[in-house]
């Protein structure tokens, strides 16, 4: 009787073991497929950004400046790519070859975006401000600096921030670092001027004279809107 019980127990245990392996393979296959789908979406986003680069390089200043809905930058597209790469990084790890390759290419896209924005700023007199943010994973103040920059972007959508990993093995990034004499992290390059070390909100705002113009314009818009609303209300009476 005990022998039969042991046999049944062994068979059940063996069945559970093989079922676990099968289940693991099923979920493993689904995860692999999910990662492949994510990589495909990243590649499509990258292709979209590249296409927009090509289109805007052939666009006249008249179309760029006069079109109020036009965004000469690709921050939204680039942010989408960044979020997807971050998701892939969380699943595959920092050292994964695919993740490293995608991050390098993402850095190149950011640099191209920066150069294109600078071209339109100079050629079309479009009022844009770019911040190059050089960081690395071992930097103690970089986490705080990232939070500060997120606030800057939130307060001033006109400002474009590019997050560049200083330790990335990327010749284009090395050239950019050399041009602006980047020696440590965090370092910010604002309007082509280099600011080394942690910078708080007040300091960053002081480096960007355009902010006063934006605030004045918003204040004038608010005043005009308020006056118009008041006049309309008076007429109704």
Wavefront OBJ file of the C-alpha trace (Angstrom):
o trace
v 0.000 0.000 0.000
v 2.800 2.359 0.989
v 4.649 1.401 -2.176
v 1.653 2.412 -4.324
v 1.357 5.676 -2.388
v 5.033 6.452 -3.060
v 4.554 5.637 -6.740
v 1.499 7.906 -6.969
v 3.351 10.661 -5.128
v 6.327 10.287 -7.469
v 4.090 10.390 -10.560
v 2.231 13.478 -9.301
v 5.501 15.209 -8.402
v 6.935 14.353 -11.815
v 3.786 15.651 -13.516
v 3.968 18.923 -11.570
v 7.657 19.244 -12.451
v 7.085 18.812 -16.189
v 4.004 21.038 -16.078
v 6.098 23.766 -14.410
v 8.721 23.466 -17.151
v 6.028 23.657 -19.834
v 4.393 26.661 -18.144
v 7.767 28.365 -17.800
v 8.467 27.847 -21.509
v 5.043 29.210 -22.443
v 5.532 32.365 -20.387
v 9.135 32.567 -21.566
v 8.019 32.468 -25.194
v 5.396 35.138 -24.500
v 8.007 37.333 -22.809
v 10.411 36.893 -25.728
v 7.635 37.779 -28.179
v 6.666 40.766 -26.037
v 10.267 41.997 -26.046
v 10.498 41.520 -29.817
v 7.291 43.517 -30.250
v 8.712 46.258 -28.035
v 11.931 46.367 -30.052
v 9.882 46.585 -33.260
v 7.902 49.529 -31.874
v 11.135 51.259 -30.862
v 12.536 50.787 -34.371
v 9.328 52.208 -35.875
v 9.527 55.247 -33.588
v 13.156 55.755 -34.579
v 12.217 55.542 -38.266
v 9.465 58.117 -37.646
v 11.937 60.517 -36.033
v 14.453 60.039 -38.844
v 11.755 60.763 -41.440
v 10.747 63.967 -39.675
v 14.392 65.043 -39.602
v 14.571 64.638 -43.366
v 11.315 66.529 -43.939
v 12.161 69.469 -41.713
v 15.644 69.872 -43.149
v 13.954 70.656 -46.476
v 11.269 72.930 -44.975
v 11.453 76.698 -45.442
v 11.505 79.078 -42.477
v 8.199 80.552 -43.628
v 6.387 77.277 -43.089
v 8.102 76.626 -39.755
v 7.606 80.081 -38.233
v 4.101 80.780 -39.539
v 2.657 77.400 -38.650
v 1.615 77.747 -35.012
v 1.027 74.015 -34.723
v 4.518 73.224 -35.998
v 7.032 71.701 -33.595
v 10.505 71.743 -35.076
v 11.706 69.397 -32.400
v 10.922 65.812 -31.683
v 10.779 65.853 -27.887
v 7.504 63.925 -27.815
v 8.792 61.311 -30.262
v 12.145 61.110 -28.508
v 10.467 60.787 -25.119
v 8.371 57.919 -26.454
v 11.518 56.185 -27.673
v 13.223 56.819 -24.316
v 10.319 55.323 -22.346
v 10.271 52.195 -24.510
v 14.049 51.763 -24.226
v 13.759 52.189 -20.447
v 11.084 49.481 -20.366
v 13.322 47.176 -22.406
v 16.246 47.999 -20.124
v 14.200 47.072 -17.035
v 13.386 43.689 -18.566
v 16.728 42.788 -20.139
v 19.164 44.672 -17.896
v 21.655 47.503 -18.410
v 24.330 45.251 -19.913
v 22.162 43.712 -22.631
v 23.697 44.260 -26.082
v 20.384 45.274 -27.675
v 19.707 47.808 -24.920
v 23.211 49.281 -25.200
v 22.895 49.532 -28.988
v 19.481 51.228 -28.796
v 20.707 53.689 -26.154
v 23.655 54.640 -28.357
v 21.350 55.252 -31.287
v 18.985 57.240 -29.073
v 21.910 59.496 -28.096
v 22.605 60.076 -31.792
v 18.957 61.019 -32.365
v 19.157 63.538 -29.534
v 22.313 65.080 -30.955
v 20.706 65.320 -34.411
v 17.648 66.944 -32.858
v 19.880 69.427 -31.022
v 21.731 70.343 -34.227
v 18.488 70.712 -36.176
v 16.963 72.934 -33.474
v 20.119 75.065 -33.489
v 19.965 75.340 -37.279
v 16.376 76.598 -37.194
v 17.180 78.932 -34.309
v 20.006 80.529 -36.302
v 18.440 80.415 -39.767
v 14.799 81.121 -38.947
v 15.299 83.226 -35.795
v 12.998 80.849 -33.930
v 13.097 81.396 -30.178
v 14.204 78.029 -28.789
v 16.469 77.144 -25.870
v 18.369 73.867 -25.658
v 19.979 72.276 -22.610
v 22.499 69.487 -23.015
v 22.582 67.478 -19.794
v 25.650 65.269 -19.354
v 25.253 62.625 -16.648
v 26.505 59.177 -15.716
v 25.171 56.349 -13.557
v 27.858 56.821 -10.871
v 27.118 60.521 -10.378
v 25.744 61.360 -6.903
v 24.015 64.621 -7.873
v 22.646 63.425 -11.212
v 19.379 62.072 -9.787
v 18.660 65.454 -8.171
v 19.672 67.275 -11.335
v 17.275 65.158 -13.397
v 14.393 66.098 -11.076
v 15.277 69.791 -11.410
v 15.356 69.516 -15.203
v 11.995 67.732 -15.232
v 10.552 70.723 -13.362
v 12.180 73.149 -15.808
v 10.598 71.294 -18.735
v 7.228 71.306 -16.971
v 7.392 75.050 -16.245
v 8.837 76.052 -19.616
v 7.765 73.770 -22.506
v 9.806 75.979 -24.853
v 13.003 74.539 -23.365
v 14.422 71.382 -24.898
v 16.528 69.109 -22.670
v 18.767 66.345 -24.023
v 19.872 63.642 -21.566
v 23.309 62.374 -22.588
v 25.138 59.550 -20.797
v 28.735 60.748 -20.556
v 30.079 57.202 -20.273
v 28.333 55.971 -23.405
v 30.747 54.599 -26.007
v 29.680 57.011 -28.722
v 32.155 58.976 -30.916
v 29.599 61.707 -31.689
v 28.930 62.182 -27.981
v 32.684 62.227 -27.310
v 33.056 65.009 -29.886
v 30.244 66.999 -28.285
v 31.847 66.529 -24.860
v 35.167 67.738 -26.239
v 33.621 70.836 -27.854
v 32.030 71.957 -24.585
v 34.913 70.725 -22.398
v 32.834 68.311 -20.328
v 34.965 66.911 -17.501
v 32.473 65.716 -14.888
v 28.823 65.012 -14.140
v 26.407 66.608 -13.849
v 27.191 69.303 -16.400
v 24.729 71.478 -18.300
v 25.302 73.268 -21.585
v 22.778 76.103 -21.931
v 22.844 78.284 -25.023
v 26.317 76.851 -25.744
v 27.697 77.876 -22.327
v 28.993 75.161 -19.992
v 27.918 74.991 -16.332
v 29.668 72.321 -14.275
v 28.143 70.768 -11.162
v 24.630 70.682 -9.735
v 22.400 73.597 -10.769
v 19.142 74.423 -8.975
v 16.038 75.943 -10.588
v 16.952 79.540 -9.734
v 20.429 79.198 -11.240
v 19.154 77.598 -14.429
v 16.514 80.320 -14.830
v 19.212 82.970 -14.397
v 21.176 81.435 -17.291
v 18.207 81.757 -19.668
v 17.236 85.391 -20.415
v 14.431 84.173 -22.691
v 12.467 83.116 -19.605
v 11.737 86.758 -18.737
v 10.348 87.286 -22.238
v 8.159 84.191 -21.961
v 6.832 85.266 -18.572
v 6.088 88.765 -19.877
v 4.296 87.332 -22.912
v 2.195 85.025 -20.725
v 1.383 87.907 -18.392
v 0.276 90.087 -21.325
v -1.843 87.254 -22.698
v -3.491 86.736 -19.312
v -4.167 90.481 -18.974
v -5.639 90.692 -22.481
v -7.826 87.648 -21.867
v -9.029 89.095 -18.579
v -9.849 92.459 -20.165
v -11.710 90.799 -23.048
v -13.729 88.636 -20.658
v -14.620 91.662 -18.529
v -15.684 93.690 -21.583
v -17.851 90.844 -22.855
v -19.474 90.505 -19.458
v -20.217 94.264 -19.353
v -21.846 94.171 -22.806
v -24.170 91.359 -21.718
v -25.447 93.534 -18.885
l 1 2 3 4 5 6 7 8 9 10 11 12 13 14 15 16 17 18 19 20 21 22 23 24 25 26 27 28 29 30 31 32 33 34 35 36 37 38 39 40 41 42 43 44 45 46 47 48 49 50 51 52 53 54 55 56 57 58 59 60 61 62 63 64 65 66 67 68 69 70 71 72 73 74 75 76 77 78 79 80 81 82 83 84 85 86 87 88 89 90 91 92 93 94 95 96 97 98 99 100 101 102 103 104 105 106 107 108 109 110 111 112 113 114 115 116 117 118 119 120 121 122 123 124 125 126 127 128 129 130 131 132 133 134 135 136 137 138 139 140 141 142 143 144 145 146 147 148 149 150 151 152 153 154 155 156 157 158 159 160 161 162 163 164 165 166 167 168 169 170 171 172 173 174 175 176 177 178 179 180 181 182 183 184 185 186 187 188 189 190 191 192 193 194 195 196 197 198 199 200 201 202 203 204 205 206 207 208 209 210 211 212 213 214 215 216 217 218 219 220 221 222 223 224 225 226 227 228 229 230 231 232 233 234 235 236 237
